């Protein structure tokens, strides 16, 4: 129980500090996820050895479930934060990002891993699938803070939020493809991938999420109309819906993460989640509360010896992935993305494709299903590199773009 009490005190104290210092943290290079990770490292076996996650059980399994819950809460928040009908109005841009950009990032990351490490392509596809999604948890810090709202256009922030919300679940088939090809005969693997993964685990998750989100929205309206809510709490309803979809989706063998995002969108269409802005700050507080534990746990079980074994190849891979995984793809697809109307915001969009909690989730999933630790070792190293690189550049890039936009407007006004 002592370990549990220490963990509770650490998480509570960290959330308190982040809450009290949210404004300076938002404007500094030290992002909240990186702060939590460093604290986990300091308190873990490689630091002061105050907390020993190995004594709690399977550290990777705990991280997988913690990451799944964190992703679910974050995706529900994104779905409710988007303007009404945004994914339906801007479906062409999302189709380009999800149907072209994400598979391209999957292949680029896989080929970079193959080139740097010299491993078979099928093995490196495990790494590509793990890190191809844009993380919604870390991205939320980029698009929701005061700096972002003051300096970055709404169209960019909504597009990045929508992409990060949808591609976490849609990355699942890309993660499963190499797993199936490594564990089954090729014919059976492709049949399983199309028939089970796409039709049921993805398609079923969307249908179940939509049904539960719509039903919950109608039930909330029905209850409010009859005065059955003694102390209405929009937050409690959305949290309950998130947990319901995560649990039921997993029991039915579907991709529960994608199901949560679908449920959030369907629920939002019924009740106007964005309009209930009085709960927004509370929703963000819950996101912070659930974001901190996953990064602290990651810091506690970080595979330092495996990272050292990768040597310079690991560092080279991390740098190449950050530079080449996303930016060239977004630059090429810019003509089909109306929100990226000028080159500076295109560069911002191309750079800020953070790799975080979703990569941790898929890295542990790959490790548990295959027994191979390549995705865990390389993927987590890239997560740390992303936290550092994107954390350091988020505020400066946003400020720079804001100044450019204001000068551009002033110049246009004088003309």
Protein Blocks (a to p, Z undefined) as FASTA:
>chain_A
ZZmmmmmmmmmmmmmmmmmmmmmmmmmmbdfklmmmmmmmmmmmklnomacfklnocfkl
mmmmmmmmmmmmmmmmmmmmpcghklmmmmmmmmmmmmmmmmmmmmmmmmmmmmmnopaf
klmmmmmmmmmpccfklmmmmmmmmklmmmpcfklmmmmmmmmmmmmmmmmmmmmmmmmm
mmpcfklmmmmmmmmmmmmmmmmmmmmmmmmmmmmmmmmmmmmmnopafbgcfklmmmmm
mmmmmmmmmmnopafklmmmmmmmmmmmmnommlmmmlmmmmmmmmmmmmmmmmmmmmmm
ocfklmmmnmmmlmmmmmmmmmmmmmmmmmmmmmmmmklmbfklmmmmmmmccdffkmmm
mmmmmmmmnopaklmmmmmmmmmmmmmmmmmmmmmmmmmmmmmmmmmmmmmmmZZ
